[in-house]
Amino acid sequence: MEQDKFDLIVVGAGPAGAAAAMRAARAGLDVVLLERGSSPGGKNVMGGVMYGHALRDAIPDFDPRTAPLERTVAEQGYWLLTGEDALRVSYRSPRHAAPPENCFTVLRARFDPWFAGQAEEAGAMMLTGTTVTGLIRRNEDPRGQVIGVRTDRPDGDLLADAVIVASGVHALPELLAARPHGDLRPDQVALAVKEVVHLGEEEVGRRFALAPGQGAAYELLGTITRGLPGVGFLYTNRDTVSIGAGVVLADLAAAGLKPYELLDGVKEHPMLRPFLDGGDVVEYSAHLIPEAGHAGLPDLAGDGLLVAGDAAGLVNSLRREGSNLAITSGLLAADAVIHARETGDSSARGLAGYAESLGRSFVLQDLRRYRQAMPYLRAHPEFFGLYPELAAIAADSVFLATGEPRRQRARKLIAELRRRRSPLRALRDLWGLWRALNG
């Protein structure tokens, strides 16, 4: 296969890469999809929520019954956890579980091979066990147009009119266009650690009060992350549950915490143990998630080169969105390559429509809106310690009956809250958070 020439090379067969290969192949382009794992999904990890709108964009005739999905999410919510308590806010609606479904839980080892298989059915060639080690540029000029990739395959490198890099957060720096602040730093990535616990299909439904086929997805906030800015999660799969947590890598290291210690603390919380008791751990995994946000995005397009998904840092961790950003960016990257083929211009100018399309989409609009949120939360760890505790104190006072007059108890509650945080300081904190959440 030495010096084979394609219209498009896609590096990485995760959601972004598979979506790009699928869209381009359907348009008649000669596409090769490269995956370094022995199969797609073998090296991919995420909490486990896949969004319906992105799947329908990628597969216009998408039918959930034909895909290896775990459960259709009917209930989502936030649990604010302190040492022993939980303040739960959740929303359950049959509309979210009815067509067109809002989102699904997935296990990537099952989902990714199927999704990449849709690209193959569309006409893309997939090569697994293939590591891309660098880019080939015209005339070997370090600033020249990308015309292919170097691989570890014994039968040679591959050439193409364009390359889409969708190989995830671990994408080699030499595969990316210029990143404005260099490689990602430890304070720009989160480490998420996860276990999958087998309970049995009927038991999952019983413990979470779910109808057959329906699922739940909960985000866990508060002291569950040991006071570090981060979030935990609890998702239901068909016969298992996924539980885990993620915090910024630099914060985890500064606290001297090991990933398994963080996860053990989540699993041992008294409000979570009943959902896990008696289950068998069938999978343990950890993965980095890009957290640089809008300010840390690399150049999305160069001469002959586009970057999509986690490789481009397209993750909205505040809204638990990554897979839909990945798929959408892959589709838009493919659209840019299709247009470049029609015009005969795969230079940076010819591919500039990709960044323009992303800018008009929810992907970059949301990343811009929330660009200040994570820096603000990291600068105010009280939102992961003090304020959850104050919320628990207030809830306890509301729901606990002691025989004491409510007016008198209210005065004591206000005095306790004032002692822990002055009203003026609390208002400043909340005002700052509101501003950070609204750009």
LUMVORO-845297 format. One line per 8 residues: number of its first residue (from 1); for each residue y, z, x of C-alpha. Coordinates in Angstrom, 3 decimals. Each point is the difference from the previous one (the first is absolute). Example, Ala and Ser with C-alpha at 12.3 -4.5 7.8 and 13.67 -1.06 7.14 Angstrom:
1> -4.500,7.800,12.300; 3.440,-0.660,1.370 .
END
This chain:
1> 0.000,0.000,0.000; 2.219,-0.205,3.034; 3.564,-1.077,-0.797; -0.716,-0.384,-3.723; 3.235,-0.661,-1.905; 0.789,1.538,-3.393; 2.983,-0.053,-2.289; 0.017,3.788,-0.064 .
9> -1.646,2.870,1.864; 0.021,3.386,-1.742; -0.715,3.031,2.188; -1.586,2.843,-1.966; -2.110,-0.188,-3.174; 1.473,3.010,-1.800; 1.945,-0.403,-3.255; 3.020,-1.690,1.622 .
17> -2.023,-2.438,2.094; -2.522,-0.833,-2.719; 2.809,-0.618,-2.503; 1.788,-2.300,2.450; -3.153,-1.964,0.808; -0.863,-0.250,-3.697; 3.420,-1.373,-1.002; 0.192,-2.471,2.892 .
25> -3.551,-1.276,-0.466; 0.583,-0.578,-3.698; 2.982,-2.148,0.959; -2.287,-2.199,2.095; 0.799,1.350,3.459; -2.688,0.215,2.665; -0.156,3.772,0.515; -1.992,2.293,2.261 .
33> -0.086,3.737,-0.721; -0.819,2.183,3.003; -1.409,3.525,-0.284; -0.795,2.205,2.989; -2.471,2.146,-1.950; -3.548,-1.022,-0.760; 1.165,-0.402,-3.603; 3.325,0.417,-1.820 .
41> 0.675,3.602,-0.935; -2.251,1.449,2.673; 3.007,1.345,1.914; 2.454,0.408,-2.865; 0.940,3.287,-1.607; 2.366,0.969,-2.787; 0.149,2.672,-2.659; -1.320,-2.467,-2.475 .
49> 2.403,-1.402,-2.639; 0.259,-3.761,-0.556; 2.643,-1.385,-2.359; -0.775,-2.421,-2.801; 3.177,-2.071,0.230; -0.726,-0.912,3.626; -3.604,-0.952,-0.748; 1.104,-2.208,-2.889 .
57> 2.589,-1.673,2.230; -2.677,-0.754,2.585; -2.696,-1.023,-2.499; 1.576,-1.486,-3.129; -3.254,0.248,-1.979; -0.778,3.482,1.346; -2.615,1.838,-2.053; -0.518,3.673,0.954 .
65> -3.603,-0.210,-1.177; -0.823,-2.405,2.828; 1.544,2.095,2.791; -1.494,3.040,1.791; 2.562,2.413,-1.414; -0.799,3.688,-0.398; 1.926,1.140,-3.062; 2.985,-1.145,-2.042 .
73> 2.662,2.671,0.424; 0.991,1.506,-3.344; 1.676,3.157,1.326; 2.381,0.526,2.886; 1.938,3.047,1.012; 1.448,2.383,2.549; -1.387,3.423,0.791; 2.398,2.417,1.643 .
81> -2.197,2.435,1.907; 0.734,3.321,1.659; -2.481,2.396,1.568; -1.979,0.666,-3.192; 1.979,-1.653,-2.777; 0.496,-3.472,-1.433; 2.807,-1.405,-2.113; -1.344,-3.272,-1.419 .
89> 1.970,-2.884,-1.467; -2.141,-2.914,-1.130; 0.075,-2.921,-2.391; -3.019,-1.487,-1.735; 0.215,-3.138,-2.080; -2.695,-2.300,-1.403; 2.471,-2.860,0.498; -0.290,0.359,3.776 .
97> -3.758,-0.441,-0.229; 0.170,-2.951,-2.410; 0.711,-3.615,1.033; 2.157,-0.731,1.886; -1.136,3.053,1.968; 2.602,1.817,2.074; -2.175,1.005,2.948; -3.517,0.742,1.152 .
105> -1.673,2.258,2.510; -1.920,-1.848,2.705; -2.074,0.635,3.087; 1.074,-2.471,2.646; -3.482,-0.519,1.459; -1.009,-1.428,-3.383; 3.234,-1.614,-1.098; 1.103,-1.825,3.159 .
113> -3.126,-2.163,0.450; 0.333,-1.156,-3.599; 3.727,-0.702,0.288; -0.417,-1.909,3.258; -2.874,-1.828,-1.668; 2.499,-1.326,-2.542; 1.850,-1.613,2.903; -3.237,-1.606,1.152 .
121> -0.678,-1.287,-3.497; 3.479,-1.523,0.034; -0.932,-1.916,3.145; 1.011,2.214,2.924; -2.371,0.409,2.950; -0.612,3.630,0.930; -1.066,1.049,3.490; -1.003,3.656,0.348 .
129> -0.588,1.877,3.236; 2.982,-1.841,1.477; 2.755,1.869,1.826; 3.304,-1.758,0.525; 1.322,0.976,3.408; 3.257,-1.928,0.070; 2.066,-2.917,-1.180; 0.036,-3.501,1.418 .
137> 3.519,-1.378,0.355; 1.114,-3.522,0.631; 0.241,-0.840,3.717; -1.039,3.633,0.753; 3.644,0.954,-0.568; 0.214,3.727,-0.915; 2.708,-0.936,-2.495; -1.588,-3.248,-1.095 .
145> -1.388,-0.859,-3.409; -3.325,1.589,-0.916; -2.687,-2.688,-0.194; -3.169,2.103,-0.152; -1.804,3.154,1.033; -2.158,1.125,2.876; -3.235,1.690,-1.012; -2.981,1.684,1.574 .
153> -2.302,-2.664,-1.421; -2.097,-1.792,2.618; 0.726,-3.380,-1.580; 3.713,-0.041,0.679; 3.417,0.664,-1.433; 1.343,-1.350,-3.279; 3.050,-2.143,-0.657; 2.077,-0.281,-3.171 .
161> 3.381,-1.051,-1.310; 0.673,3.610,-1.049; -1.451,3.493,0.455; 0.240,2.905,-2.432; -0.633,3.387,1.612; -1.427,2.419,-2.572; -2.134,2.161,2.264; 1.359,3.372,-1.126 .
169> 1.879,2.822,1.638; -2.006,-0.447,3.214; 1.198,-3.582,0.490; 0.488,-0.698,3.697; 3.678,-0.109,0.985; -0.520,-3.452,1.476; -0.993,-1.253,-3.459; 3.271,1.034,-1.612 .
177> 3.428,-1.493,-0.030; 2.623,2.262,1.554; 0.097,3.539,-1.399; 3.571,1.321,0.063; -0.869,3.331,1.611; -3.155,-0.839,1.937; -3.490,1.210,-0.871; -0.511,2.544,-2.751 .
185> 0.537,3.576,1.193; -2.014,3.055,-1.097; 2.822,0.920,-2.376; -0.271,-3.432,-1.654; -3.649,0.198,-1.020; -1.922,2.392,-2.215; -3.579,1.002,0.630; -2.017,0.068,-3.200 .
193> -3.400,1.688,-0.017; -2.432,-0.413,-2.882; -3.438,0.924,-1.279; -2.024,-1.650,-2.744; -2.109,2.564,-1.871; -2.937,-1.080,-2.168; -0.358,1.741,-3.364; -1.690,-2.541,-2.254 .
201> 1.618,-2.196,-2.633; -0.497,2.330,-2.946; 1.164,3.028,1.986; 3.223,-1.746,1.070; 0.730,-0.775,-3.640; -0.777,3.568,-1.059; 2.058,1.771,2.655; 3.076,-2.138,-0.592 .
209> -0.500,-0.413,-3.791; -0.105,-3.787,0.310; -1.411,-2.636,-2.290; -2.620,-2.314,1.539; 1.595,-2.395,2.458; 3.360,1.774,-0.042; 1.419,1.790,3.010; 2.719,2.324,1.229 .
217> 2.283,0.024,3.036; 1.911,3.125,1.028; 2.483,0.525,2.825; -0.044,3.494,1.503; 3.309,1.457,1.154; 1.174,3.317,1.368; -1.533,2.445,2.436; -3.215,-2.051,-0.073 .
225> 1.293,-1.762,3.144; 0.667,3.297,1.834; 3.749,-0.337,-0.495; 0.073,-3.389,1.720; 1.613,-3.001,-1.725; -2.920,-1.848,-1.524; -2.194,-0.396,-3.037; -3.592,0.534,-1.042 .
233> -1.981,-2.004,-2.529; -2.965,0.307,-2.349; -1.363,-3.212,-1.544; -3.064,-0.609,-2.124; -2.428,-2.787,0.869; -3.023,-1.104,-2.006; -2.342,2.763,1.222; 2.096,1.586,2.757 .
241> 3.454,1.453,0.547; 2.366,-0.776,2.855; 1.949,2.968,1.343; 2.335,0.098,2.951; 3.475,0.497,1.381; 2.456,-1.695,2.302; 2.838,1.304,2.141; 2.207,-1.520,2.663 .
249> -1.932,-0.141,3.248; 2.765,1.582,2.080; 0.234,2.940,-2.414; -3.760,0.500,0.019; -0.018,0.110,3.791; 3.007,2.335,0.178; -1.758,2.421,-2.369; -3.136,-0.063,2.156 .
257> -2.123,-1.010,-2.989; -3.109,-2.114,0.292; -0.594,-2.568,-2.772; -3.160,1.703,-1.248; 1.871,3.321,-0.221; 2.575,-1.618,-2.255; -2.729,-1.440,-2.218; -1.981,3.253,-0.097 .
265> 3.088,1.792,-1.275; 0.319,-2.494,-2.837; -3.666,0.236,-0.967; 0.030,3.806,0.020; 2.980,0.380,-2.330; -1.256,2.064,-2.967; 1.408,-2.513,-2.494; -1.858,-2.895,1.631 .
273> -3.337,1.584,0.877; -1.389,-0.239,-3.561; 0.346,-3.790,0.143; -2.055,-0.170,3.204; -2.557,2.808,-0.231; -3.586,-1.170,0.325; 0.977,-3.456,1.192; -1.328,-1.737,3.101 .
281> 2.412,-1.473,2.541; -0.998,-3.645,0.439; 2.983,-1.238,2.020; 2.598,1.408,2.384; 2.820,-2.141,1.314; 3.474,0.110,1.469; 2.626,-2.682,0.299; 3.602,-0.506,1.064 .
289> 2.584,-1.101,-2.572; 3.322,-1.565,1.031; 2.912,2.237,-0.996; 2.907,-1.647,1.814; 1.388,-1.259,-3.292; 2.585,-2.690,-0.472; 1.834,0.777,3.235; -3.179,-0.452,2.062 .
297> -1.097,-3.377,-1.324; -0.804,-2.608,2.657; 1.339,-3.518,-0.232; -2.032,-1.369,-2.883; 0.058,-3.607,1.192; 0.222,-1.872,3.265; -0.799,-3.490,1.201; -3.430,-0.637,-1.468 .
305> -0.572,3.713,-0.705; 0.153,2.260,-3.055; -0.876,3.709,-0.331; -1.295,1.583,-3.229; -1.378,3.261,-1.386; -0.360,3.111,2.152; 0.555,-2.083,3.142; 3.555,-0.469,-1.263 .
313> 0.319,3.640,-1.058; 0.110,-0.912,-3.685; -1.004,3.363,-1.467; 1.883,2.042,-2.586; -1.634,3.363,0.596; 2.415,1.795,-2.295; -1.359,-1.973,-2.943; -3.620,-0.136,1.245 .
321> 0.229,-3.768,0.289; -1.472,-2.041,2.805; -2.749,-2.259,-1.282; 2.293,-1.772,-2.454; 2.667,-0.485,2.667; -2.692,-1.408,2.289; -1.325,-2.488,-2.551; 3.479,-1.089,-1.098 .
329> 1.155,-0.506,3.583; -3.150,-1.994,0.799; 0.588,-2.287,-2.973; 3.656,-0.544,0.888; -0.885,-0.661,3.644; -2.493,-2.638,-1.126; 2.643,-1.560,-2.259; 2.305,-0.323,3.005 .
337> -2.731,-1.720,2.025; -0.761,-2.360,-2.893; 3.688,-0.907,-0.187; 0.154,-0.461,3.778; -2.920,-2.404,-0.146; 1.765,-2.037,-2.692; 3.195,-0.217,2.063; -1.734,-0.347,3.364 .
345> 2.007,2.918,1.387; -1.894,3.141,1.054; 2.827,1.312,2.160; 1.697,3.302,-0.771; 2.473,-1.917,-2.119; -2.757,-1.764,-1.905; -1.749,3.325,-0.682; 3.156,1.962,-0.827 .
353> -0.789,-0.214,-3.696; -2.587,2.742,0.486; 2.541,2.715,0.811; 2.299,-1.333,-2.720; -2.804,0.184,-2.584; -0.940,3.516,1.122; 3.639,1.007,-0.315; 0.071,-1.149,-3.623 .
361> -3.302,1.719,-0.788; -0.672,3.655,-0.745; -1.410,0.360,3.537; 3.225,0.081,1.988; 2.191,1.094,-2.889; -2.010,3.201,-0.355; -0.223,0.561,3.755; 3.778,-0.311,0.210 .
369> 0.488,2.393,-2.890; -2.192,2.717,1.507; 1.003,-0.553,3.625; 1.650,3.446,0.263; -2.667,1.968,-1.867; -2.526,0.709,2.754; 2.626,0.853,2.655; 1.590,2.424,-2.482 .
377> -3.295,1.647,-0.919; -0.999,0.386,3.646; 3.344,1.680,0.650; -0.540,2.353,-2.959; -3.524,1.455,0.215; 0.976,2.560,-2.645; -1.046,-2.605,-2.578; -3.567,0.506,1.242 .
385> 0.105,3.775,0.228; 2.859,1.959,-1.496; 0.704,-2.064,-3.102; -3.643,-0.272,-1.120; -0.204,3.787,0.294; 3.189,0.422,-2.058; -1.380,-2.369,-2.639; -3.200,2.063,-0.171 .
393> 2.005,3.234,-0.358; 2.013,-1.517,-2.854; -3.085,-1.378,-1.764; -1.784,3.321,0.354; 2.921,1.763,-1.639; 0.065,-2.473,-2.882; -3.700,0.196,-0.844; -0.814,3.624,0.845 .
401> 0.317,2.577,-2.789; 0.457,3.590,1.222; 1.478,1.846,-2.970; 3.365,0.033,1.763; 2.967,-1.525,-1.888; 0.483,-3.660,0.912; 3.720,0.438,0.670; -0.715,2.748,2.514 .
409> -2.720,-2.073,1.678; 2.343,-2.994,0.151; 2.581,2.075,1.868; -2.661,1.096,2.503; -1.119,-3.595,0.460; 3.533,-1.214,0.663; 0.554,2.818,2.481; -3.222,-0.894,1.839 .
417> 0.897,-3.679,0.130; 3.488,0.848,1.273; -1.512,2.217,2.674; -2.208,-2.826,1.252; 2.632,-2.773,-0.212; 3.624,0.131,-1.023; 0.865,-2.183,-3.016; 2.605,-1.898,2.021 .
425> -2.476,-0.772,2.777; -2.630,-1.073,-2.511; 2.474,-2.294,-1.744; 0.934,-1.556,3.334; -3.660,-0.570,0.837; -0.748,-1.569,-3.367; 3.133,-2.142,0.103; -0.993,-1.228,3.439 .
433> -3.482,-0.827,-1.244; 1.377,-1.904,-2.997; 2.235,-2.046,2.265; -2.886,-0.709,2.368; -2.165,-1.187,-2.893; 2.691,-2.344,-1.238; 0.923,-1.754,3.217 .
END
